Amino acid sequence: MRIDIITLFPNLIKSPFESSILKRAIAMGKAEVHFHDLRNYATNKNKQVDDYPFGGGAGMVMMIEPIDRCIMMLKKNRNYDSIIYLTPDGDQLNQMKINTFSTLKNIIMLCGHYKGVDQRVRDHLITDEISIGDFVLSGGELAATILCDSIIRLIPGVIGDESSALSDSFQDDLLAPPIYTRPSNYKGWKVPDVLLSGNASMISNWREEESFKHTQERRPDLLK
Ligand code: ADE
């Protein structure tokens, strides 16, 4: 999978790709992530990428021209399956959308700033608009990082234990059951006996029940 991220702040977003699973996925060649500084696509000497909104009002608007030039350059070299704009008024991200994105080959992510982008970008250049939640970040970079992380970890071979990603919370509309590791008794706080029993079917049943209980308590909306 190849992801091209268009941003005004490439330095803000690079470091998460230099550690842990994202780093490994890139080193293994499972994912390629490229950063494009939008200022390099500005057309005037001042490298201007934003301007005042027509009709007045507070805040600046990201101009269409640098964004269009950057996307056109990328599209010249390959076809893109999805061109995503990260925005708080986009479709809310969930595990099902992430699963779908993880099957794609080439993705562009556009990070917004200031008041957002000229509406014509959204109308003519973008194929998907994604929000990571009902709150406002200062830009789309952190949202794009979250989206990349959630997608890349699902690419086959990226996580060592293939079954691990499938047992995540939300994969089957259930939250994950509690997990424990050594020591089995810490300050008198004990691990449930069933997990030490060695009985695989009892353990599996226990996990299913706990998942269900946990979901009922915390996210009953998922069970509907
Ligand atoms: N940009 C600013 N806030 C955002 C959010 N909640 N989701 C996606 N992009 C954003």
Residues whose N, C-alpha, C, O or C-beta is under 5 A from the ligand:
A	BS01	ADE	L86 T87 P88 I130 S131 I132 G133 F135 V136 L137 G139 G140 A143
